[in-house]
């Protein structure tokens, strides 16, 4: 029975051909079906890897009523630190 699927001719190295032939016998597939199965698995794995490393599409976020403002803590004044050390009875470490 002929099919209307596209056909290609492929040449494999002997060791690879033997491996594909063993796998097709084990899985009860024809050689061509085994090659198609291998190619399908390969490309589906590649697509899954590409999906993992593809960044999601960005969208415009809705703006909240008030935007929080974050500020860095101001550095403590050296005099205040010295006063605390004096009260605790510690010497100046600097």
C-alpha positions as CSV (number, residue, x, y, z in Angstrom):
1,X,0.0,0.0,0.0
2,X,1.5,3.3,-1.0
3,X,1.3,6.3,1.2
4,X,1.2,10.0,0.3
5,X,3.8,10.9,3.0
6,X,7.0,12.5,1.8
7,X,10.0,10.2,1.5
8,X,13.7,10.7,2.0
9,X,16.7,8.5,1.7
10,X,19.1,8.3,4.6
11,X,22.5,6.6,5.0
12,X,23.6,5.4,8.4
13,X,27.0,4.2,9.6
14,X,27.0,0.4,10.0
15,X,27.2,0.5,13.8
16,X,24.3,2.9,14.1
17,X,22.2,1.0,11.6
18,X,22.8,-2.2,13.6
19,X,21.6,-0.4,16.7
20,X,18.5,0.9,15.0
21,X,17.8,-2.6,13.6
22,X,18.1,-4.2,17.1
23,X,15.7,-1.6,18.6
24,X,13.2,-2.1,15.8
25,X,13.2,-5.8,16.3
26,X,12.8,-5.4,20.1
27,X,9.9,-3.0,19.7
28,X,8.3,-4.9,16.8
29,X,8.5,-1.9,14.5
30,X,9.7,-1.6,10.9
31,X,13.0,0.1,10.4
32,X,11.3,3.2,8.9
33,X,8.9,3.4,11.8
34,X,11.8,3.1,14.3
35,X,13.6,6.0,12.5
36,X,10.5,8.1,12.6
37,X,9.9,7.3,16.3
38,X,13.6,8.3,17.1
39,X,13.3,11.5,15.1
40,X,9.9,12.3,16.8
41,X,11.4,11.8,20.3
42,X,14.5,13.8,19.4
43,X,12.6,16.8,18.2
44,X,10.0,16.8,21.0
45,X,12.9,16.8,23.5
46,X,14.5,19.7,21.7
47,X,11.2,21.6,21.7
48,X,10.7,21.0,25.4
49,X,14.3,22.3,26.1
50,X,13.6,25.4,24.0
51,X,10.4,26.0,25.9
52,X,12.3,25.9,29.2
53,X,14.8,28.5,28.1
54,X,12.4,30.8,26.3
55,X,11.3,33.8,28.4
56,X,7.6,34.3,28.7
57,X,6.0,37.1,26.8
58,X,5.9,40.3,28.7
59,X,2.6,42.1,29.3
60,X,1.7,45.5,30.5
61,X,1.0,45.4,34.2
62,X,-1.8,47.3,35.8
63,X,-0.6,50.3,37.8
64,X,-1.5,50.3,41.5
65,X,-3.0,53.4,43.0
66,X,0.1,54.1,45.0
67,X,3.6,52.9,44.1
68,X,5.6,51.8,47.2
69,X,8.9,53.7,47.6
70,X,11.8,51.9,49.0
71,X,14.7,53.8,50.5
72,X,17.9,52.7,51.9
73,X,18.4,53.1,55.6
74,X,20.4,56.1,56.5
75,X,23.8,55.4,58.0
76,X,23.8,55.8,61.7
77,X,25.6,58.9,63.0
78,X,29.0,58.1,64.4
79,X,28.4,60.3,67.5
80,X,25.3,58.3,68.4
81,X,27.3,55.1,68.2
82,X,30.0,56.5,70.5
83,X,27.4,57.6,73.0
84,X,25.9,54.1,73.1
85,X,29.4,52.6,73.5
86,X,30.2,55.0,76.4
87,X,26.9,54.1,78.1
88,X,27.7,50.4,77.8
89,X,31.2,50.9,79.0
90,X,32.9,49.7,75.8
91,X,35.9,51.3,74.3
92,X,36.1,52.8,70.9
93,X,36.9,50.1,68.4
94,X,37.8,52.3,65.5
